[in-house]
Amino acid sequence: QVQLVESGGGLVQAGGSLRLSCAASGRTFGNIVMGWFRQAPGKEREFVAAIRWSSGNTYYTDSVKDRFTISRDNAKNTEYLQMNSLKPEDTAVYYCSLARAIAVVTIPRLYDYWGQGTQVTVSS
């Protein structure tokens, strides 16, 4: 089993930065993908970014390209989401997630495990 614990959310002004962390424990080995999704009030869950653990290949939704960076620390079994130039429309609950052996990283139902969520609020 896998457990994911998120941290790093908060309240920031537009243009500011935050770094989210997601620490994984349990059976995190194998051909895994770790991702970030977000959900704003009244909206569907949205793919943000993902990383293939072994290769380090990264994927981003268009709205966060050039602003957000996903990364991993193998020794700590932790993924990060560095968020720069934050905008009010980035306000959401952010969830980290883990999937095994998936070809498409943007589909929420393909992920097996989810963190508890961390609130990111960007004021104007």
C-alpha positions in Angstrom: 0.0 0.0 0.0 1.0 3.6 -0.6 0.4 6.7 1.5 0.9 10.2 0.2 1.3 13.2 2.5 1.2 16.7 1.1 2.5 20.0 2.4 3.4 23.5 1.3 0.1 25.1 0.4 -0.8 28.6 1.6 -2.0 32.1 0.8 0.2 34.2 -1.5 -0.2 37.3 -3.6 -0.4 37.1 -7.4 3.1 36.8 -8.8 4.4 35.0 -5.8 5.7 31.4 -5.4 5.0 28.3 -3.5 6.6 24.8 -3.4 4.3 21.9 -2.7 5.8 18.6 -1.5 4.3 15.1 -1.6 6.1 12.5 0.5 5.3 8.9 -0.4 5.6 5.8 1.8 4.9 2.1 1.3 5.4 0.3 -1.9 6.5 3.1 -4.2 8.8 1.0 -6.4 8.2 0.0 -9.9 7.2 1.8 -13.1 5.3 4.6 -11.3 4.1 8.0 -12.3 3.5 10.7 -9.7 1.3 13.6 -10.6 -0.4 16.8 -9.4 -4.0 17.6 -9.9 -6.1 20.5 -8.7 -9.7 21.2 -8.1 -11.3 24.7 -7.7 -14.8 25.2 -6.3 -17.4 24.4 -8.9 -14.9 22.9 -11.4 -13.8 19.4 -12.3 -10.5 17.9 -11.2 -7.8 19.2 -13.5 -4.4 17.7 -14.5 -1.5 20.0 -13.6 1.8 18.0 -14.0 3.2 14.6 -13.8 6.6 12.9 -13.7 7.7 9.4 -14.7 9.8 8.3 -11.8 12.4 6.2 -13.5 13.0 8.4 -16.6 12.3 11.8 -15.1 10.1 12.7 -18.1 7.7 15.5 -17.2 4.3 16.6 -18.4 2.4 19.8 -17.9 -1.0 21.2 -18.7 -0.7 24.2 -21.0 -1.9 26.8 -18.5 1.1 26.1 -16.1 3.9 25.6 -18.7 6.9 28.0 -18.0 5.6 28.7 -14.5 5.4 25.4 -12.7 8.1 22.7 -12.4 7.6 19.2 -11.2 10.6 17.3 -9.8 11.5 14.3 -7.7 13.9 13.3 -5.0 14.5 9.6 -5.3 16.2 9.2 -1.9 13.3 10.8 -0.1 10.5 9.3 -2.2 9.2 12.8 -2.6 7.8 14.8 -5.5 7.7 18.6 -5.6 5.7 21.2 -7.5 7.5 24.5 -7.7 4.9 27.1 -8.6 6.1 30.6 -9.7 4.3 33.6 -11.1 1.1 32.5 -9.4 -2.2 33.8 -10.7 -5.6 34.0 -9.0 -6.9 31.3 -11.3 -4.3 28.9 -9.8 -6.4 28.9 -6.6 -7.5 25.4 -5.9 -7.0 22.4 -3.7 -3.9 20.6 -5.0 -3.7 16.8 -4.8 -0.7 14.6 -5.4 -1.2 11.2 -6.8 0.6 8.0 -7.8 -0.1 5.6 -10.6 1.5 2.4 -11.9 2.3 1.6 -15.5 0.1 4.1 -17.3 0.6 5.3 -20.8 -1.5 8.5 -20.4 -0.7 10.7 -17.3 -3.6 13.1 -17.5 -6.5 10.9 -16.6 -7.4 11.0 -12.9 -9.1 7.6 -12.7 -5.8 5.9 -13.7 -4.2 6.9 -10.5 -4.3 4.5 -7.6 -3.4 6.7 -4.6 -4.1 10.3 -3.6 -2.8 12.7 -1.0 -5.1 14.5 1.3 -5.0 17.8 -0.6 -3.4 21.1 0.2 -5.1 24.5 -0.3 -3.4 27.1 -2.5 -5.0 30.5 -2.5 -3.6 33.3 -4.7 -5.0 36.8 -4.1 -5.0 39.7 -6.6 
